[in-house]
């Protein structure tokens, strides 16, 4: 009996070993199919992207942008839940059933004041209006295109599991994913894909900066600025003292720390001692604990400014985000898919556009980088920006990539990125990203070993940290700008 049992075990092992190359071959075929699916969607993806680019809606106001993506998801058979996490423009589009559950993130908000036409010199599309200076018109569209490619394979019975597209608003200002995280919308995912427009192509295995946003308000007493200023207590004085304190403090923080502020109200007229002032402050560091330490100190400084000016003060937390937990196992899988896809090439007209963009922004005229970057080492303290994707990465493994949508060296959050995002340079990067994302999702759906290794790395990096979103109670500030 023991001999028969042993033979069965050996036979099972041999069968498993024989199936490994078959699974690998099947993945190769499926990847070709999703690339073809994205190519089939190409014109529709460009149409949607351009519609979102033209709408250029800022945080929590993305009605046209959100609806454009919702309509496409519904048209492709997704079940869509709209207005999730008390946020009218947030939504989740789901297709399939069972495990694995693979998510993909899609952003679509614009930045205020950088409206731009698709020309290589600064020319507002609508003066004073917003513009997609971070390429989010491309971001959400590419991610949904990838989700549709995966959905098609599930519908055909070639993949098993569930795909979820997350329409995530307000990344640029209020960080909409925080409310979605608090609502538990990411909790059932096995892994999540993410990408971001860039000036190069890479598998992104770097972290980002943790961040906290808060407002300080000062309350004083009005008086005539000339006749009896001694009867006034100036909220503007407190604001100036506070800003000076922040600027003096900059020299005495670690090099990884960043502190920004925006004076939102410093008084209304010159001949009245102002009784109200308001300043928006942002503190960042490469790790949340470092950011928290600086945040607590800068909060205390507000009290000192209020005491010196003889006014009252109030601090309001807006939101705070975690740094991204990178995933090198997932990153290595993405790298292979990027290398399989190969780089991007550009027409003479696109290169000429790029050179003019670089000349107009004072950058070397070196064109567009469509090559695949090598997989980099993960830095302990990387510098750069922040994203609410970081909070998602503390709930579920997040695998990220970047794709070229603008000339090399282009200033981000600028009119130059807006210009490229509404024409063929941006369109190429968007379609490329959709292909790379869907290929990488094939790996997660079909390779159980890879998915488990991705999860194991996530658990190791997170350790025993218990995630909680850094938010005030209540719904997001929908009407606040």
C-alpha positions as CSV (number, residue, x, y, z in Angstrom):
1,X,0.0,0.0,0.0
2,X,2.9,2.3,0.9
3,X,4.4,1.6,-2.5
4,X,1.2,2.6,-4.3
5,X,0.8,5.7,-2.3
6,X,4.4,6.7,-3.1
7,X,3.9,6.1,-6.8
8,X,0.9,8.4,-6.7
9,X,2.9,11.1,-5.0
10,X,5.7,10.8,-7.6
11,X,3.3,10.8,-10.4
12,X,1.6,14.0,-9.1
13,X,5.0,15.7,-8.8
14,X,5.9,14.7,-12.4
15,X,2.5,16.0,-13.7
16,X,3.0,19.3,-11.9
17,X,6.5,19.7,-13.4
18,X,5.1,18.9,-16.9
19,X,2.4,21.5,-16.4
20,X,4.8,24.4,-15.5
21,X,5.9,25.0,-19.1
22,X,2.3,24.6,-20.2
23,X,1.2,27.3,-17.8
24,X,4.1,29.5,-18.9
25,X,3.2,29.0,-22.5
26,X,-0.5,29.8,-21.8
27,X,0.5,33.0,-20.0
28,X,2.5,34.0,-23.2
29,X,-0.6,33.5,-25.3
30,X,-2.9,35.4,-22.9
31,X,-0.5,38.3,-22.8
32,X,-0.6,38.5,-26.6
33,X,-4.4,38.6,-26.3
34,X,-4.5,41.4,-23.8
35,X,-2.0,43.5,-25.9
36,X,-4.3,42.9,-28.8
37,X,-7.3,43.9,-26.8
38,X,-5.7,47.2,-25.7
39,X,-4.8,47.9,-29.4
40,X,-8.5,47.2,-30.3
41,X,-9.5,49.8,-27.7
42,X,-6.9,52.3,-28.7
43,X,-9.1,54.9,-30.5
44,X,-11.7,54.7,-27.7
45,X,-9.1,55.2,-25.0
46,X,-7.7,58.2,-26.8
47,X,-11.2,59.7,-27.2
48,X,-11.9,59.2,-23.4
49,X,-8.5,60.6,-22.5
50,X,-8.9,63.7,-24.6
51,X,-12.4,64.3,-23.2
52,X,-11.0,64.1,-19.6
53,X,-8.1,66.3,-20.7
54,X,-10.5,69.0,-22.0
55,X,-12.7,68.8,-18.9
56,X,-9.7,69.3,-16.6
57,X,-11.6,69.0,-13.3
58,X,-10.0,69.5,-9.9
59,X,-10.3,67.6,-6.7
60,X,-13.8,66.1,-6.0
61,X,-15.2,68.1,-8.9
62,X,-14.5,65.5,-11.6
63,X,-18.0,64.9,-12.7
64,X,-17.4,64.6,-16.5
65,X,-14.1,62.7,-16.0
66,X,-15.6,60.2,-13.6
67,X,-18.7,59.7,-15.7
68,X,-16.7,59.2,-18.8
69,X,-14.9,56.2,-17.2
70,X,-18.0,54.9,-15.6
71,X,-19.9,54.8,-18.9
72,X,-17.0,52.9,-20.5
73,X,-16.9,50.4,-17.7
74,X,-20.6,49.8,-17.8
75,X,-20.5,49.5,-21.6
76,X,-17.9,46.7,-21.2
77,X,-20.0,44.7,-18.7
78,X,-18.6,45.8,-15.4
79,X,-20.8,46.2,-12.4
80,X,-20.2,49.7,-11.2
81,X,-20.8,51.1,-7.7
82,X,-20.9,54.9,-7.9
83,X,-20.4,57.4,-5.1
84,X,-18.5,55.1,-2.8
85,X,-16.9,56.3,0.5
86,X,-19.3,59.3,0.6
87,X,-17.5,60.7,-2.5
88,X,-19.7,61.4,-5.6
89,X,-16.9,61.0,-8.1
90,X,-15.4,57.9,-6.6
91,X,-16.4,54.5,-8.0
92,X,-15.5,50.8,-8.1
93,X,-16.1,48.7,-11.3
94,X,-16.1,44.9,-10.8
95,X,-16.1,41.9,-13.1
96,X,-15.8,38.2,-12.4
97,X,-16.1,36.2,-9.2
98,X,-13.8,34.4,-6.8
99,X,-10.1,34.5,-6.2
100,X,-7.7,36.0,-7.0
101,X,-9.1,39.5,-6.7
102,X,-6.8,41.9,-8.6
103,X,-7.3,45.6,-8.4
104,X,-6.1,48.5,-10.6
105,X,-6.1,52.2,-9.6
106,X,-7.2,55.0,-11.9
107,X,-6.9,58.7,-11.2
108,X,-8.5,61.5,-13.2
109,X,-8.2,64.9,-11.4
110,X,-6.4,68.0,-12.8
111,X,-4.3,70.7,-11.3
112,X,-5.6,74.3,-11.0
113,X,-4.2,77.2,-13.0
114,X,-2.1,75.4,-15.6
115,X,-4.5,75.2,-18.6
116,X,-2.7,74.7,-21.8
117,X,-3.3,74.0,-25.5
118,X,-1.6,71.1,-27.3
119,X,1.2,73.4,-28.5
120,X,4.9,73.5,-27.4
121,X,4.8,77.1,-26.1
122,X,2.9,78.3,-23.1
123,X,-0.6,79.1,-24.4
124,X,-3.6,78.5,-22.0
125,X,-6.5,76.5,-23.4
126,X,-8.7,78.5,-21.0
127,X,-7.0,81.3,-19.0
128,X,-6.9,80.6,-15.3
129,X,-8.4,77.1,-15.7
130,X,-7.1,73.8,-14.6
131,X,-4.9,71.4,-16.6
132,X,-3.7,67.8,-16.5
133,X,-0.1,68.6,-15.5
134,X,0.4,65.2,-14.0
135,X,-1.2,63.2,-16.8
136,X,-4.2,61.9,-14.9
137,X,-6.3,62.0,-18.0
138,X,-4.0,59.3,-19.3
139,X,-3.8,57.5,-15.9
140,X,-7.4,56.5,-15.3
141,X,-8.0,55.8,-19.0
142,X,-5.0,53.4,-19.4
143,X,-5.9,51.6,-16.2
144,X,-9.5,51.0,-17.3
145,X,-8.3,49.9,-20.7
146,X,-6.1,47.2,-19.0
147,X,-9.0,46.2,-16.7
148,X,-11.3,45.7,-19.8
149,X,-8.6,43.6,-21.5
150,X,-8.6,41.3,-18.4
151,X,-12.3,41.3,-18.1
152,X,-12.6,40.0,-21.7
153,X,-10.5,37.0,-20.8
154,X,-12.6,36.3,-17.7
155,X,-15.7,36.5,-19.8
156,X,-14.2,34.0,-22.3
157,X,-13.4,31.6,-19.5
158,X,-9.6,31.9,-20.0
159,X,-9.0,33.5,-16.6
160,X,-10.5,32.7,-13.2
161,X,-11.0,35.4,-10.6
162,X,-12.2,39.0,-10.2
163,X,-10.9,42.3,-11.6
164,X,-11.6,45.6,-9.9
165,X,-11.0,49.1,-11.3
166,X,-11.0,51.8,-8.7
167,X,-11.9,55.3,-9.9
168,X,-10.0,57.4,-7.4
169,X,-10.6,61.2,-7.3
170,X,-8.7,64.1,-5.7
171,X,-5.2,62.6,-5.6
172,X,-3.6,66.0,-6.2
173,X,-5.1,67.8,-3.2
174,X,-7.3,66.0,-0.6
175,X,-6.2,62.4,-1.4
176,X,-9.4,60.7,-2.1
177,X,-8.1,57.1,-1.6
178,X,-7.9,57.8,2.1
179,X,-11.7,57.8,2.4
180,X,-11.9,54.8,0.2
181,X,-9.4,53.0,2.4
182,X,-11.3,54.0,5.5
183,X,-14.5,52.5,3.9
184,X,-12.7,49.2,3.4
185,X,-12.9,49.2,-0.4
186,X,-9.4,47.7,-0.9
187,X,-9.6,45.1,1.9
188,X,-10.6,42.1,-0.3
189,X,-7.8,42.5,-2.9
190,X,-5.0,40.0,-3.3
191,X,-2.8,42.6,-5.1
192,X,-3.3,45.9,-6.9
193,X,-1.7,47.4,-10.0
194,X,-0.8,51.1,-10.3
195,X,1.0,53.3,-12.8
196,X,2.0,56.9,-13.3
197,X,2.8,59.1,-16.3
198,X,6.5,59.9,-16.4
199,X,9.3,61.0,-18.8
200,X,10.7,57.5,-18.9
201,X,9.6,53.8,-18.8
202,X,10.3,51.9,-15.7
203,X,9.1,49.2,-13.2
204,X,8.7,51.4,-10.2
205,X,10.2,49.8,-7.0
206,X,10.7,53.1,-5.1
207,X,8.9,54.5,-2.2
208,X,7.5,58.0,-1.9
209,X,7.2,60.7,0.8
210,X,4.8,60.5,3.7
211,X,2.8,63.7,4.1
212,X,0.4,65.6,6.3
213,X,-1.8,68.6,5.4
214,X,-3.3,71.0,7.9
215,X,-4.7,74.5,8.1
216,X,-3.9,77.0,10.8
217,X,-6.4,79.8,11.4
218,X,-5.7,82.9,13.5
219,X,-8.5,85.0,15.1
220,X,-7.8,88.6,16.3
221,X,-9.6,92.0,16.6
222,X,-10.2,94.5,13.8
223,X,-9.4,98.2,14.2
224,X,-8.6,101.2,12.1
225,X,-5.1,100.6,10.8
226,X,-4.1,104.3,11.2
227,X,-6.5,106.0,13.7
228,X,-6.4,103.4,16.5
229,X,-4.2,100.4,15.6
230,X,-3.5,99.8,19.3
231,X,-7.1,98.6,19.6
232,X,-6.5,95.9,17.1
233,X,-4.9,92.4,17.4
234,X,-3.7,91.4,14.0
235,X,-4.3,87.9,12.7
236,X,-1.9,88.8,9.8
237,X,0.9,89.4,12.3
238,X,0.4,85.9,13.7
239,X,0.4,84.5,10.2
240,X,3.7,86.3,9.4
241,X,5.3,85.2,12.6
242,X,4.2,81.6,12.0
243,X,5.6,81.6,8.4
244,X,8.8,83.1,9.6
245,X,9.1,80.4,12.2
246,X,8.6,77.7,9.6
247,X,11.3,79.2,7.4
248,X,13.7,79.5,10.3
249,X,13.0,75.8,11.2
250,X,13.9,74.6,7.7
251,X,17.6,74.7,8.4
252,X,17.2,72.4,11.4
253,X,15.3,69.5,10.0
254,X,16.8,66.4,8.3
255,X,17.5,66.6,4.6
256,X,14.7,64.2,3.8
257,X,12.1,66.7,5.2
258,X,10.1,69.1,3.1
259,X,7.8,71.9,4.5
260,X,5.5,73.9,2.2
261,X,2.8,76.4,2.9
262,X,0.2,78.5,1.1
263,X,-1.2,81.7,2.6
264,X,-4.9,81.5,1.8
265,X,-6.1,84.6,3.7
266,X,-3.9,87.4,5.0
267,X,-6.6,90.1,5.4
268,X,-8.9,91.9,3.0
269,X,-8.0,95.6,2.9
270,X,-5.0,97.6,3.8
271,X,-6.6,100.1,6.2
272,X,-8.1,97.5,8.6
273,X,-6.2,95.5,11.1
274,X,-7.3,92.0,10.0
275,X,-9.0,89.8,12.5
276,X,-8.7,86.6,10.5
277,X,-5.9,84.8,8.6
278,X,-5.4,81.3,7.3
279,X,-2.4,79.2,6.1
280,X,-2.3,75.7,4.6
281,X,0.8,73.8,5.7
282,X,2.3,70.6,4.4
283,X,5.0,68.5,6.0
284,X,6.7,65.6,4.3
285,X,9.4,63.0,5.0
286,X,10.5,59.7,3.6
287,X,8.9,57.8,6.5
288,X,5.7,58.5,8.4
289,X,7.4,58.5,11.8
290,X,9.8,61.2,10.7
291,X,7.0,63.3,9.2
292,X,5.0,62.9,12.4
293,X,7.8,64.3,14.5
294,X,8.2,67.5,12.4
295,X,4.4,67.8,12.2
296,X,4.0,67.9,16.0
297,X,6.7,70.6,16.3
298,X,5.3,72.8,13.5
299,X,1.9,72.5,15.2
300,X,3.4,73.9,18.5
301,X,4.9,76.8,16.6
302,X,1.3,78.0,15.8
303,X,0.6,78.5,19.5
304,X,3.8,80.5,19.8
305,X,2.8,82.8,16.9
306,X,-0.6,83.3,18.4
307,X,0.9,84.2,21.8
308,X,3.3,86.8,20.3
309,X,0.5,88.4,18.3
310,X,-2.1,88.2,21.1
311,X,-4.6,86.3,19.1
312,X,-6.4,83.0,19.2
313,X,-5.7,80.1,16.8
314,X,-7.1,76.8,15.6
315,X,-5.5,73.9,13.8
316,X,-7.6,71.7,11.4
317,X,-6.2,68.4,10.1
318,X,-7.0,68.0,6.4
319,X,-5.4,64.6,5.7
320,X,-2.2,62.7,5.7
321,X,-0.7,60.0,3.6
322,X,1.7,57.1,4.1
323,X,4.8,56.5,2.0
324,X,4.5,53.7,-0.6
325,X,5.6,50.2,0.4
326,X,7.5,49.0,-2.7
327,X,7.2,45.5,-4.0
328,X,10.3,44.2,-5.7
329,X,8.9,40.7,-6.5
330,X,6.0,42.3,-8.4
331,X,8.4,44.9,-9.9
332,X,10.6,42.1,-11.3
333,X,7.6,40.6,-13.1
334,X,6.7,44.0,-14.5
335,X,10.2,44.5,-15.7
336,X,10.0,41.3,-17.8
337,X,6.8,42.5,-19.3
338,X,8.3,45.9,-20.2
339,X,11.2,44.2,-21.8
340,X,8.9,41.9,-23.8
341,X,6.9,44.9,-25.0
342,X,10.1,46.8,-25.9
343,X,10.4,50.6,-26.0
344,X,8.5,53.4,-27.7
345,X,9.5,55.1,-30.9
346,X,8.5,58.6,-32.1
347,X,7.8,60.4,-35.3
348,X,9.8,63.4,-36.5
349,X,6.8,65.6,-35.7
350,X,6.7,64.3,-32.1
351,X,10.4,64.7,-31.7
352,X,10.2,68.3,-33.0
353,X,7.4,68.9,-30.5
354,X,9.6,67.5,-27.7
355,X,12.6,69.7,-28.6
356,X,10.4,72.8,-28.6
357,X,8.9,71.8,-25.2
358,X,12.4,71.4,-23.8
359,X,13.5,74.7,-25.3
360,X,10.5,76.6,-23.9
361,X,11.1,75.1,-20.4
362,X,14.9,75.7,-20.4
363,X,15.8,72.0,-20.6
364,X,18.5,70.3,-22.8
365,X,17.0,69.5,-26.1
366,X,17.5,65.7,-25.9
367,X,14.1,64.5,-27.1
368,X,11.9,61.7,-25.7
369,X,13.1,58.7,-23.7
370,X,11.2,55.7,-24.9
371,X,13.8,53.1,-23.7
372,X,13.2,50.6,-20.9
373,X,15.0,51.6,-17.7
374,X,16.8,48.8,-15.9
375,X,15.3,47.7,-12.6
376,X,16.8,49.9,-10.0
377,X,17.8,49.2,-6.4
378,X,15.1,50.3,-3.9
379,X,16.4,53.4,-2.1
380,X,16.1,53.6,1.7
381,X,15.3,57.4,1.5
382,X,14.1,58.3,-2.0
383,X,13.2,61.9,-2.6
384,X,10.4,63.1,-4.9
385,X,6.7,63.4,-4.5
386,X,3.9,61.9,-2.5
387,X,0.8,59.9,-3.4
388,X,-2.2,58.4,-1.6
389,X,-1.3,55.2,-3.3
390,X,0.9,54.8,-0.3
391,X,-2.1,54.2,1.9
392,X,-3.4,51.5,-0.4
393,X,0.1,49.9,-0.3
394,X,-0.3,49.5,3.5
395,X,-3.5,47.5,2.9
396,X,-2.6,45.3,0.0
397,X,0.5,44.6,-2.2
398,X,0.8,47.4,-4.8
399,X,2.8,46.9,-8.0
400,X,3.7,50.0,-9.9
401,X,5.2,51.2,-13.2
402,X,5.8,54.4,-15.1
403,X,5.5,55.1,-18.8
404,X,6.7,58.0,-20.9
405,X,4.1,60.6,-21.7
406,X,6.4,63.7,-22.0
407,X,9.9,64.7,-23.2
408,X,12.8,63.9,-20.9
409,X,13.3,66.4,-18.2
410,X,10.0,68.1,-18.6
411,X,8.9,70.0,-15.5
412,X,6.1,68.1,-13.9
413,X,2.9,69.8,-12.7
414,X,3.5,72.3,-15.5
415,X,1.8,73.5,-18.7
416,X,4.4,71.4,-20.6
417,X,2.9,68.1,-19.4
418,X,-0.6,69.3,-20.1
419,X,0.4,70.0,-23.7
420,X,1.9,66.5,-24.2
421,X,-1.0,64.8,-22.5
422,X,-3.5,66.0,-25.1
423,X,-1.6,64.8,-28.1
424,X,0.1,61.8,-29.6
425,X,3.1,61.7,-27.2
426,X,0.8,61.3,-24.2
427,X,-1.5,58.9,-26.1
428,X,1.4,56.6,-26.9
429,X,2.5,56.3,-23.3
430,X,-1.1,55.7,-22.2
431,X,-1.6,52.8,-24.6
432,X,1.8,51.4,-23.7
433,X,0.9,51.5,-20.0
434,X,-2.4,49.7,-20.6
435,X,-0.6,46.9,-22.3
436,X,2.1,46.6,-19.6
437,X,-0.5,46.7,-16.8
438,X,-2.7,44.0,-18.4
439,X,0.3,41.8,-19.1
440,X,1.4,42.0,-15.5
441,X,-2.1,41.3,-14.3
442,X,-2.0,38.1,-16.3
443,X,1.0,37.0,-14.2
444,X,-1.0,37.7,-11.0
445,X,-4.0,35.8,-12.2
446,X,-2.2,32.7,-13.5
447,X,1.0,32.4,-11.4
448,X,0.0,31.4,-7.8
449,X,3.7,31.2,-6.7
450,X,4.3,34.7,-7.9
451,X,1.2,36.1,-6.2
452,X,2.2,34.4,-2.9
453,X,5.7,35.8,-3.1
454,X,4.2,39.3,-3.7
455,X,2.1,38.9,-0.6
456,X,5.0,37.6,1.4
457,X,7.1,40.6,0.6
458,X,4.2,42.9,1.5
459,X,3.8,41.2,4.9
460,X,7.5,41.5,5.6
461,X,7.8,45.2,4.6
462,X,4.6,46.1,6.6
463,X,5.6,44.1,9.7
464,X,3.3,44.5,12.7
465,X,2.3,48.1,11.8
466,X,-1.4,48.6,12.1
467,X,-2.7,50.9,9.4
468,X,-5.1,53.7,10.1
469,X,-5.9,56.5,7.7
470,X,-4.8,60.0,8.9
471,X,-8.1,61.7,8.5
472,X,-10.5,63.9,10.5
473,X,-13.9,62.3,11.2
474,X,-16.7,62.7,8.7
475,X,-17.0,62.8,4.9
476,X,-14.4,64.3,2.5
477,X,-14.5,68.1,2.0
478,X,-16.4,67.9,-1.3
479,X,-17.2,71.6,-1.8
480,X,-13.9,73.0,-0.4
481,X,-11.2,74.3,-2.7
